[in-house]
């Protein structure tokens, strides 16, 4: 299952609107005979890729997958439950149940009813972490949003003049490019766009094709090659984005934090002092220190060359679309899956 999680994690940023699932098939004697991850664009699913590699050897084998096999029809291909039954798999181990209301346990129940041994919950936390973008979009109706900040020891992101290249060193900047490769879209504000004309691409050898789409937070005129968001709340209309990376300046960071739309912060801290300079964020709606506590949980800290990376995650109660008063329509036989549940996988 750790192999499956790693396979799925490596596909993050390429599979939207579908989840980045990983799958491994084991022969009866424990040999790995098939590996797969959801392919770019969301099809074929990881189970289909792994079963195709295993071929006829899949009969009597065990299939491990980070997400319950899908059991709802799609114009884009057969269900993974059908593929597993046709292949003669005798045991399925899934890390987590599919929260998509069209499957939601039905895949595992159908497999069990057909005589397949079913286990659920192995490395569930790791699987959820690897698919956090898709799970956030499915439950909250928007992408998982990561805010990247590069700042000095004293919390500045630039000199008073606006100069900010480069606060951090090469190792930290390389890590940012790796994060970009794992996102579907990068967003900056109009100020950053005008000052830096950023390319926002991935410049790591072998990952250049993983450069995500570019978005601009601005109420101004559209810019060729950029998708426009008029406000942070426009992220709720991004039905085909699982992971969004916000790299904008102070105004953009402040807007997303004030709207409480940031799920994760990547803080790259350089061992330099700037003194008077531009703050990383402005007023985000807090009027008492007590209100600031308990909102962020440190998840990781490590050295990147001379710099230090600190990763924080927002502590929040997950509210589903139904909890928020958003009711998904009940599917009918005449409706396509994509029409009925636009936030689900296809």
Phi, psi and omega in degrees: 000328177297322175298317180297317178299317180296320179297316180294319180298324180293339180269358180302135180095359182236347193255355182305141010275004181271163178284155178271080184273149173240150185212142177226138176247129180249135175289174181299332179265013175087009178279137176287117183245355179200137177226148178195155172225154177305131183281166181305135183087354174098356179216147352290160178291163184301319181298320180296320180295314181294320180292324177296322178291322180289326179061221182293342180290350181289341181296124181084004185269174176251135178246127177247128183221147183284345180220140178314133179302138182293152181222021178243142184293151178212146177293344185271355179158171181290162177287151178292329177299316177299316181298319181294316179294318179295328182282345180083023175298137182254346178215136177235129177243117180246138180289311181224156175284146178288119179283351177302122184299344180279344176245292170039055177096344183292328178298312180292322179295320179293320178297316179298320180294335179273002177097005178279133175289131186236133175231143183226137171115357181290123181054042182298317182297317180295320179295319178297319178299318183292332181249026186301325180297309181294319180296322177296316180296322181289323184270324184255349179079019179208166179292162166286129188249122177252129176257125178256129177230130173247118186215170181275177177304321183267021170078020179263146179253354180191164172289167177305331180286345184101352180295130182220002181259119351242132177287314182260167182271186186295322181297317178294320180292325176296322178295323177300319179294326175294320176296320177301319182295342181257012179242157178271335184207145174242140182233139171227168177268171182299323181298314178297320180299315183288323184283322189248343187046056187291144177277326179055033178260180178256121183243048174250133182306127178090349182242012183301328181285355180269012179297127183279174175294155182248137179232150182235125176272106186194146173263006181278195182290146177301152179241131181303133178086001181235141172269141187256132169242124183280335179207162177304327181294346177294348178298339181289348177261004180272077186287347182244025178234119177272317184233125179242129178253122179261117181243011184292179181281199186299318183296318180291316178300316180298318182298317181288322178291319180296328178277000181054047181249004180266127180259339187207139177240129171255111182250111178261111186253122179267148181279059179226154174247132181253328183077231178296129182182193183270130180288154181290320178219160177254211183290126182243018173097008179262130180244358179217138179304322180301329180288341181277337183284149176081004182269330186234139180243124176291130182247335184199150173208129180200163179278141171232089187066234178276348183265173178230134176260130173238129181245128179235146177237142180290132176270114181210152173279123181293126177249121181283163176305324179294319178299327182275002179090010177263116184252119178284140182290153176282129183291148171242166183295339182273351182262145177277157181299320181295327180288325187280313185234079184296342180266000182265173180277157182244000000 
